[in-house]
Amino acid sequence: MVYFDNAATTRPCEAAVKAAAEGFECFGNPSSLHGVGLAASQLVSAARKTVAASIGALEQEIFFTSGATESNNTAIFGAANSVGRHKKRIVVSAVEHPSVANACNALAALGLEVVFIPPTDDFCERFIAAVNTDTCLASCMLCNNETGAVFDAARIFKQVKKISPRTLTHCDAVQAYLKLPLRAGRLFADMISLSGHKVHAPKGIGALYVKKGVHIPPLLYGGGQENGLRSGTESVPLIAAFGAAVDQLSKNTDTRYRQVSLLRERLHEKCAPLSWISFNSPDGGSPYVNSISCAGLRSEVLLHYLESRGIYVSSGSACSKGKKSGVLTALGIPDAKADSTIRVSFCAENTPDEVDALVEALEAAKSELAGVK
């Protein structure tokens, strides 16, 4: 199997699998006061310390969630239900993940003003210009999940705070976490969303960084776990696995980045002679996420053809399930080209030989499938 859909989800690493098993054995409720509960609580605390250290945060600034969707929704609705009671504008990039975009659309339906900023060359300037003293939230991802484009969120958030200090800033850092440089203090973000299954931990676990001193109401109400921000009994196995994966990956982030950069270079090199293949990803983007269009081949047909050869890619965001890409539309890519686009997303475990196998399969597909509807 050649797996190039790592932006959708990654294979859990051995350390995460082992930690999850230990978490299942430590079956106590972390909120219980007896020894079994204390043992579970210690596993949660150790993972929280590891995740916090990975972005230069304080332990009390990390809140575990069920994943990035919950983290994003908690941040967005939290900002709207706190600062948004008096400030009614939200400024957000037009290429956010659906868990950000659709949450903002829901708030727009409730009467808030949502301003979506398209990814033009002057994106930063236009984003900053849209922020005023009536803005409750400014949200900008760090790395796009479909193209790998990297946004200068730190520059934007720094200026936002100068314009309107009370405006909350939020960054969906899911595709950047443990891949690109990410330090909470340098990002000027009040809230940062993270996901476990994008960094070789299991699905169903994520985290939200909330800067000390920032207060937002919870999305879920109940027993008051996670210091009152996220009620619900913590999943000890998933949290322990998340911590183990973060501990392992954070030790060799630079090495992994260099390895993946070589894979992207090889992909470009092998595709260069093929005039019918074009890249939608920017040159300065993350090497982990690559959007390519194959003229004359419908992405859905191509995806299944590649799968028949044991090669797995996607046609865009896994959450869209074949729907038209809002990201490619925002980039101004014509429908015909968008309909022939696939996403090739790497991890450091991929190899140059696998890249060669992909390109060979694309050439075979062009020969066999051109014109297939």
C-alpha positions as CSV (number, residue, x, y, z in Angstrom):
1,M,0.0,0.0,0.0
2,V,1.2,3.5,-0.9
3,Y,-0.6,5.9,1.4
4,F,-0.6,9.6,0.3
5,D,-3.6,10.8,2.3
6,N,-1.9,11.9,5.5
7,A,-3.7,15.3,5.5
8,A,-6.9,13.3,6.1
9,T,-5.5,11.1,8.8
10,T,-2.2,9.4,9.7
11,R,-1.3,5.9,10.7
12,P,-1.0,5.8,14.6
13,C,2.7,5.4,15.6
14,E,3.8,2.5,17.8
15,A,4.3,4.8,20.8
16,A,0.7,6.0,20.5
17,V,-0.7,2.5,20.2
18,K,1.3,1.4,23.2
19,A,0.2,4.4,25.3
20,A,-3.4,3.8,24.3
21,A,-3.2,0.2,25.5
22,E,-1.8,1.4,28.8
23,G,-4.6,3.9,29.0
24,F,-7.2,1.2,28.6
25,E,-5.6,-0.8,31.4
26,C,-5.7,2.3,33.6
27,F,-9.5,2.4,33.5
28,G,-10.2,4.7,36.4
29,N,-12.2,8.0,36.0
30,P,-9.7,10.8,36.2
31,S,-12.1,12.8,38.3
32,S,-12.3,10.0,41.0
33,L,-10.5,10.7,44.2
34,H,-9.3,7.1,44.9
35,G,-6.0,5.6,43.7
36,V,-7.4,4.2,40.5
37,G,-8.7,7.6,39.5
38,L,-5.5,9.3,40.5
39,A,-3.5,6.9,38.2
40,A,-5.7,7.9,35.3
41,S,-5.5,11.6,36.2
42,Q,-1.7,11.3,36.2
43,L,-1.7,10.0,32.6
44,V,-3.9,12.9,31.5
45,S,-1.6,15.4,33.3
46,A,1.5,13.9,31.7
47,A,0.0,14.2,28.2
48,R,-1.1,17.8,28.9
49,K,2.4,18.7,29.9
50,T,3.8,17.2,26.7
51,V,1.3,18.9,24.4
52,A,1.9,22.2,26.2
53,A,5.6,22.0,25.9
54,S,5.4,21.2,22.1
55,I,4.0,24.7,21.4
56,G,5.7,26.6,24.3
57,A,2.4,26.9,26.3
58,L,1.6,26.5,30.0
59,E,-0.1,23.3,31.0
60,Q,-3.2,25.1,32.2
61,E,-3.6,26.6,28.7
62,I,-4.2,23.2,27.1
63,F,-7.7,21.8,27.1
64,F,-8.4,18.3,25.6
65,T,-11.3,17.9,23.1
66,S,-12.6,15.3,20.8
67,G,-10.7,16.8,17.9
68,A,-10.1,19.8,15.8
69,T,-13.8,20.3,14.9
70,E,-14.7,20.6,18.5
71,S,-11.7,22.8,19.2
72,N,-12.6,25.2,16.4
73,N,-16.3,25.3,17.4
74,T,-15.4,25.9,21.0
75,A,-13.1,28.8,20.0
76,I,-15.5,30.4,17.5
77,F,-18.7,30.1,19.4
78,G,-16.9,31.0,22.6
79,A,-15.7,34.2,21.1
80,A,-19.1,35.0,19.8
81,N,-20.8,34.3,23.2
82,S,-18.3,36.4,25.1
83,V,-16.8,39.3,23.2
84,G,-19.5,38.9,20.5
85,R,-22.2,40.1,22.8
86,H,-20.9,43.6,22.2
87,K,-18.8,43.3,19.1
88,K,-20.6,41.8,16.1
89,R,-18.0,41.3,13.4
90,I,-16.0,38.2,12.6
91,V,-13.1,38.3,10.1
92,V,-11.9,35.0,8.7
93,S,-10.0,33.6,5.7
94,A,-12.1,32.3,2.8
95,V,-10.2,29.0,2.7
96,E,-10.7,27.7,6.2
97,H,-11.6,24.1,7.1
98,P,-15.4,23.5,7.1
99,S,-15.4,23.3,10.9
100,V,-14.4,26.9,10.9
101,A,-16.2,28.2,7.9
102,N,-19.5,26.5,8.7
103,A,-19.4,27.6,12.3
104,C,-19.0,31.2,11.1
105,N,-21.9,30.7,8.7
106,A,-24.0,29.5,11.6
107,L,-23.2,32.7,13.5
108,A,-24.0,34.8,10.4
109,A,-27.4,33.2,10.3
110,L,-27.8,34.4,13.9
111,G,-27.1,38.0,12.9
112,L,-23.3,38.4,13.3
113,E,-21.4,40.0,10.4
114,V,-18.9,37.6,8.9
115,V,-16.3,38.9,6.5
116,F,-14.5,36.2,4.5
117,I,-11.1,37.3,3.1
118,P,-10.0,35.6,-0.2
119,P,-6.5,34.3,-0.6
120,T,-5.2,37.0,-2.9
121,D,-1.6,38.3,-3.0
122,D,-2.5,41.1,-0.6
123,F,-4.3,38.7,1.7
124,C,-2.7,40.0,4.9
125,E,-3.3,43.6,4.1
126,R,-7.0,42.9,3.2
127,F,-7.5,40.8,6.4
128,I,-6.0,43.5,8.6
129,A,-8.0,46.2,6.9
130,A,-11.3,44.3,7.6
131,V,-10.7,44.3,11.3
132,N,-12.2,47.2,13.3
133,T,-13.1,47.9,16.9
134,D,-16.4,46.1,16.4
135,T,-14.6,42.8,15.6
136,C,-15.1,40.0,18.2
137,L,-13.0,37.4,16.4
138,A,-10.3,37.1,13.8
139,S,-9.6,33.6,12.7
140,C,-6.9,32.5,10.2
141,M,-5.4,29.0,9.7
142,L,-1.7,28.5,9.6
143,C,-1.5,25.9,6.8
144,N,-4.3,25.1,4.3
145,N,-5.5,21.5,4.4
146,E,-6.0,21.3,0.6
147,T,-3.1,23.2,-1.0
148,G,-0.5,23.5,1.8
149,A,-0.5,27.3,1.5
150,V,1.1,28.8,4.6
151,F,-0.5,32.0,6.0
152,D,1.4,34.7,8.0
153,A,-1.1,34.4,10.9
154,A,1.4,35.9,13.4
155,R,1.7,39.1,11.4
156,I,-2.1,39.4,11.1
157,F,-2.8,38.7,14.7
158,K,-0.2,41.1,15.9
159,Q,-1.8,43.9,13.9
160,V,-5.3,42.8,15.0
161,K,-4.3,43.3,18.6
162,K,-3.0,46.8,17.8
163,I,-6.3,47.8,16.1
164,S,-8.6,46.2,18.6
165,P,-7.0,44.7,21.8
166,R,-10.2,43.0,22.9
167,T,-10.7,41.1,19.6
168,L,-10.0,37.4,20.2
169,T,-7.6,35.8,17.7
170,H,-7.9,32.1,16.7
171,C,-5.7,29.9,14.6
172,D,-6.6,26.5,13.2
173,A,-3.1,25.0,13.3
174,V,-4.0,21.4,12.5
175,Q,-2.0,21.0,9.3
176,A,1.0,22.9,10.7
177,Y,1.3,21.2,14.1
178,L,4.6,19.3,14.5
179,K,5.3,20.0,10.8
180,L,5.9,23.8,10.7
181,P,7.3,26.1,13.4
182,L,4.6,26.8,16.0
183,R,5.1,28.6,19.3
184,A,2.1,30.0,21.0
185,G,3.9,33.2,22.2
186,R,5.1,34.1,18.7
187,L,1.7,33.5,17.0
188,F,-0.2,36.2,18.9
189,A,-3.2,33.8,19.0
190,D,-5.6,33.7,21.9
191,M,-6.7,30.3,20.8
192,I,-5.0,27.5,18.8
193,S,-6.7,24.3,17.6
194,L,-4.8,21.0,17.4
195,S,-5.7,17.5,16.3
196,G,-4.3,14.1,17.2
197,H,-5.0,12.0,14.2
198,K,-3.0,14.3,11.9
199,V,0.2,13.7,14.0
200,H,0.1,9.9,14.2
201,A,-2.2,9.7,17.3
202,P,-5.7,8.1,17.1
203,K,-8.9,9.8,15.9
204,G,-11.2,11.3,18.4
205,I,-8.7,13.4,20.3
206,G,-7.5,17.0,20.0
207,A,-6.7,20.1,22.0
208,L,-7.5,23.8,22.2
209,Y,-4.9,26.2,23.5
210,V,-6.5,29.1,25.3
211,K,-4.1,31.8,26.4
212,K,-4.0,32.5,30.1
213,G,-6.3,35.4,31.0
214,V,-8.7,34.7,28.0
215,H,-12.1,33.5,29.1
216,I,-14.7,32.0,26.9
217,P,-17.8,30.1,27.8
218,P,-17.9,26.3,27.2
219,L,-19.6,24.6,24.2
220,L,-20.5,21.6,26.4
221,Y,-21.9,21.8,29.9
222,G,-21.8,19.0,32.5
223,G,-19.4,18.0,35.2
224,G,-16.9,20.8,34.7
225,Q,-13.9,18.7,33.5
226,E,-11.0,20.4,31.7
227,N,-11.3,23.3,34.2
228,G,-14.9,23.9,33.2
229,L,-14.2,24.5,29.5
230,R,-15.0,21.0,28.2
231,S,-17.3,18.8,30.3
232,G,-17.3,15.1,29.8
233,T,-15.2,12.3,31.2
234,E,-11.7,12.5,29.6
235,S,-10.8,9.6,27.3
236,V,-7.6,8.5,29.1
237,P,-6.5,6.1,26.3
238,L,-6.8,8.7,23.6
239,I,-5.2,11.4,25.6
240,A,-2.3,9.2,26.6
241,A,-1.8,8.2,22.9
242,F,-1.9,11.8,21.8
243,G,0.8,12.7,24.4
244,A,3.0,9.8,23.3
245,A,2.7,10.7,19.6
246,V,3.5,14.3,20.3
247,D,6.5,13.3,22.5
248,Q,7.9,11.2,19.7
249,L,7.3,13.6,16.8
250,S,8.4,16.8,18.6
251,K,11.9,15.3,18.9
252,N,12.6,15.2,15.2
253,T,10.4,17.8,13.6
254,D,13.2,19.3,11.5
255,T,14.4,16.0,10.2
256,R,10.9,14.9,9.2
257,Y,10.4,18.3,7.4
258,R,13.6,17.8,5.4
259,Q,12.6,14.2,4.4
260,V,9.1,15.4,3.3
261,S,10.7,18.3,1.4
262,L,12.7,15.8,-0.6
263,L,9.6,13.9,-1.5
264,R,7.9,17.1,-2.8
265,E,11.0,17.9,-4.8
266,R,10.9,14.4,-6.3
267,L,7.2,14.8,-7.1
268,H,7.8,18.1,-8.9
269,E,10.8,16.6,-10.8
270,K,9.0,13.5,-12.0
271,C,5.9,15.6,-13.0
272,A,7.9,18.3,-14.8
273,P,8.0,16.5,-18.2
274,L,4.2,15.9,-18.1
275,S,2.6,19.0,-19.5
276,W,-0.9,17.8,-18.5
277,I,0.0,17.9,-14.8
278,S,-0.1,21.3,-13.0
279,F,0.4,22.2,-9.3
280,N,-2.1,24.3,-7.4
281,S,0.1,24.4,-4.3
282,P,2.3,27.5,-3.9
283,D,6.1,27.2,-4.0
284,G,6.5,28.4,-0.5
285,G,3.8,26.1,1.0
286,S,4.1,23.1,3.3
287,P,5.7,20.2,1.5
288,Y,3.3,17.9,3.4
289,V,0.3,18.9,1.3
290,N,0.3,19.0,-2.5
291,S,-2.6,19.8,-4.8
292,I,-2.2,18.7,-8.4
293,S,-4.5,18.8,-11.4
294,C,-4.4,16.2,-14.1
295,A,-6.0,17.6,-17.3
296,G,-8.4,15.2,-19.0
297,L,-8.8,13.0,-15.9
298,R,-11.8,13.4,-13.5
299,S,-10.5,13.3,-9.9
300,E,-13.0,10.7,-8.7
301,V,-12.2,8.4,-11.6
302,L,-8.5,8.9,-11.1
303,L,-8.8,8.3,-7.3
304,H,-10.4,4.9,-7.8
305,Y,-7.9,4.0,-10.6
306,L,-5.0,4.7,-8.2
307,E,-6.6,2.8,-5.5
308,S,-6.9,-0.3,-7.8
309,R,-3.1,-0.1,-8.0
310,G,-2.7,0.2,-4.2
311,I,-2.1,4.0,-4.1
312,Y,-4.3,6.1,-1.9
313,V,-4.8,9.9,-2.4
314,S,-7.8,12.1,-2.0
315,S,-9.7,14.6,-4.2
316,G,-9.5,17.3,-1.5
317,S,-10.5,17.7,2.1
318,A,-11.7,14.4,3.4
319,C,-14.5,16.2,5.2
320,S,-16.0,17.3,1.9
321,K,-16.7,13.7,0.7
322,G,-16.6,14.6,-3.0
323,K,-18.3,17.9,-2.8
324,K,-17.0,20.8,-4.8
325,S,-13.9,22.4,-3.1
326,G,-14.6,25.8,-1.6
327,V,-10.8,26.3,-1.3
328,L,-10.2,25.8,-5.1
329,T,-13.2,28.0,-5.9
330,A,-11.8,30.8,-3.6
331,L,-8.4,30.5,-5.4
332,G,-10.2,31.1,-8.7
333,I,-9.4,27.7,-10.2
334,P,-11.8,26.9,-13.1
335,D,-14.3,24.1,-12.5
336,A,-12.8,21.9,-15.2
337,K,-9.4,22.1,-13.5
338,A,-10.9,21.7,-10.0
339,D,-12.7,18.5,-11.2
340,S,-9.3,17.0,-12.2
341,T,-7.5,17.8,-8.9
342,I,-6.2,15.4,-6.4
343,R,-4.4,16.0,-3.1
344,V,-1.1,14.1,-2.4
345,S,-0.2,14.5,1.2
346,F,3.0,13.1,2.6
347,C,4.4,11.9,5.9
348,A,8.0,11.2,6.8
349,E,7.5,7.5,6.4
350,N,6.8,7.8,2.7
351,T,9.6,7.0,0.3
352,P,11.0,8.3,-3.0
353,D,10.1,4.9,-4.6
354,E,6.5,5.5,-3.6
355,V,6.5,8.9,-5.3
356,D,7.9,7.2,-8.5
357,A,5.1,4.6,-8.3
358,L,2.5,7.4,-8.1
359,V,3.8,9.2,-11.1
360,E,4.0,6.0,-13.1
361,A,0.4,5.3,-12.2
362,L,-0.7,8.8,-13.2
363,E,0.9,8.3,-16.6
364,A,-0.8,4.9,-17.0
365,A,-4.1,6.6,-16.0
366,K,-3.6,9.3,-18.6
367,S,-3.1,6.6,-21.3
368,E,-6.0,4.4,-20.2
369,L,-8.6,6.8,-18.8
370,A,-8.4,10.0,-20.9
371,G,-12.0,10.9,-21.8
372,V,-13.6,8.5,-19.3
373,K,-16.6,10.3,-17.7
